Amino acid sequence: MRLSARQRLERFLDREGRAELASELEPIDLLHFKDLKRYKERLTLTQKSTGEKDALVVMRGRIMGLPVIVCAFEFSFMAGSMGSVVGARFVRAVEAAIEDNCGLVCFSACGGARMQESLMALMQMAKTSAALNQLSMAKLPYISVLTDQTFGGVSASLAMLGDINIGEPKARIGFAGRRVIEQTVREILPEGFQQSEFLLEHGALDMIVDRREMRKRIGGLLAKMTNTTLSTNE
């Protein structure tokens, strides 16, 4: 079962002290893009159906007492596609982590870069990667959680750049889809080659964690990586 961005944040963060970041940022149709519908119309319809302004939600909070910045993709918002606002919100999350001297956690669920924003969407791959380099220079941890499904520009940038990359069980993770790859390389690919278990076996993931254990496991990892102590109230 796929969780919404806010359901993930609700399960993951301590109840007290939550604050949403960069919620004022909204997408605009700079290219006046139109396919079967105008991009502006798609945005309006999707915002109404999801209750979100764009596909990434960022919150400042605590996990088991530790300060943390957490991002979560909303897949139901245009397949969680990464456009300029998603990139800007992620960069703001990195900046907040540096300001607060704390770790960053991101739950990815994405179909790729948002085609309606063309090169401005693709640019977010470099923008988010550069921001994560600043986090690394500040010696702060970044834990990336890849959920079902994570593909395209997000998997090729911010989702695979964690100090620790975690997959959910049986999550589909890759860049292009199976059929596209098979048609390109003209080979039949192994069964399950884009599932988290296959990626763990071949070194692309560090671990697989059930979502019921995610909060406790990531809390423990952040405590070790920041040399701090978890709350004993859990």
Backbone hydrogen bonds, N-H to C=O, Kabsch-Sander energy under -0.5 kcal/mol:
donor,donor_aa,acceptor,acceptor_aa,energy
8,R,4,S,-2.1
9,L,5,A,-2.2
10,E,6,R,-2.3
11,R,7,Q,-2.0
12,F,8,R,-2.1
13,L,9,L,-2.4
14,D,62,R,-3.7
19,A,60,R,-2.1
21,L,58,V,-2.6
25,L,22,A,-1.4
30,L,28,I,-1.4
32,H,29,D,-0.8
35,D,37,K,-2.3
39,Y,33,F,-2.8
42,R,38,R,-2.2
43,L,39,Y,-2.7
44,T,40,K,-2.0
45,L,41,E,-2.4
46,T,42,R,-2.6
47,Q,43,L,-2.7
48,K,44,T,-1.8
49,S,45,L,-2.1
50,T,46,T,-2.3
51,G,47,Q,-1.8
57,V,72,A,-2.5
58,V,21,L,-0.6
59,M,70,V,-2.8
60,R,19,A,-3.2
61,G,68,V,-2.5
63,I,66,L,-2.5
66,L,63,I,-1.9
68,V,61,G,-2.5
69,I,103,G,-2.1
70,V,59,M,-2.9
71,C,105,V,-2.7
72,A,57,V,-2.2
73,F,107,F,-2.4
74,E,55,A,-2.8
75,F,73,F,-0.8
77,F,74,E,-1.6
78,M,76,S,-1.2
79,A,75,F,-0.7
80,G,74,E,-0.6
80,G,75,F,-0.5
80,G,77,F,-1.0
81,S,77,F,-0.6
81,S,78,M,-1.6
82,M,112,G,-2.0
83,G,81,S,-0.7
87,G,83,G,-2.2
88,A,84,S,-2.3
89,R,85,V,-2.8
90,F,86,V,-2.3
91,V,87,G,-2.3
92,R,88,A,-2.2
93,A,89,R,-2.0
94,V,90,F,-2.1
95,E,91,V,-2.6
96,A,92,R,-2.4
97,A,93,A,-2.2
98,I,94,V,-2.2
99,E,95,E,-2.6
100,D,96,A,-2.6
101,N,97,A,-0.8
102,C,97,A,-2.2
103,G,67,P,-0.7
104,L,141,P,-2.4
105,V,69,I,-2.4
106,C,143,I,-2.1
107,F,71,C,-2.5
108,S,106,C,-0.7
108,S,145,V,-3.0
110,C,149,Q,-1.3
111,G,79,A,-2.5
114,R,82,M,-2.1
115,M,113,A,-0.8
117,E,114,R,-2.0
118,S,115,M,-1.3
120,M,117,E,-1.7
121,A,117,E,-0.6
121,A,118,S,-1.2
122,L,118,S,-1.7
123,M,119,L,-2.3
124,Q,121,A,-1.2
125,M,122,L,-1.6
126,A,122,L,-0.6
127,K,123,M,-2.3
128,T,124,Q,-2.7
129,S,125,M,-1.6
130,A,126,A,-2.5
131,A,127,K,-1.9
132,L,128,T,-2.1
133,N,129,S,-1.4
134,Q,130,A,-1.3
135,L,131,A,-1.7
136,S,132,L,-2.2
137,M,133,N,-2.3
138,A,134,Q,-1.4
139,K,136,S,-1.7
140,L,135,L,-1.9
143,I,104,L,-2.7
144,S,142,Y,-0.5
144,S,164,I,-2.3
145,V,106,C,-3.3
146,L,144,S,-0.6
146,L,166,I,-3.5
147,T,108,S,-2.1
147,T,145,V,-0.6
149,Q,147,T,-0.6
149,Q,172,R,-0.6
150,T,172,R,-2.4
151,F,110,C,-2.6
152,G,175,F,-1.5
154,V,151,F,-0.9
155,S,151,F,-0.7
156,A,152,G,-1.7
157,S,154,V,-1.4
159,A,154,V,-2.4
160,M,157,S,-1.2
161,L,158,L,-0.9
163,D,142,Y,-2.7
164,I,142,Y,-1.2
166,I,144,S,-3.4
166,I,164,I,-0.6
167,G,207,M,-2.3
168,E,146,L,-1.9
171,A,168,E,-1.8
173,I,171,A,-0.6
173,I,194,Q,-3.3
174,G,150,T,-2.2
181,I,177,G,-2.1
182,E,178,R,-2.7
183,Q,179,R,-2.1
184,T,180,V,-1.5
185,V,181,I,-3.0
186,R,182,E,-1.4
187,E,182,E,-0.6
189,L,187,E,-0.6
193,F,190,P,-1.5
195,Q,192,G,-1.9
196,S,171,A,-1.5
198,F,195,Q,-0.6
199,L,195,Q,-2.0
200,L,196,S,-2.5
201,E,197,E,-2.0
202,H,198,F,-1.5
203,G,200,L,-1.4
204,A,199,L,-2.7
205,L,199,L,-1.0
206,D,165,N,-2.6
207,M,165,N,-1.2
209,V,167,G,-2.0
213,E,210,D,-2.0
214,M,210,D,-0.6
214,M,211,R,-0.5
215,R,211,R,-0.5
217,R,213,E,-2.6
218,I,214,M,-2.8
219,G,215,R,-2.3
220,G,216,K,-2.0
221,L,217,R,-2.0
222,L,218,I,-2.9
223,A,219,G,-2.1
224,K,220,G,-1.9
225,M,221,L,-2.6
226,T,222,L,-1.8
227,N,223,A,-0.6
228,T,223,A,-2.3
231,S,64,M,-3.1
234,E,231,S,-0.6
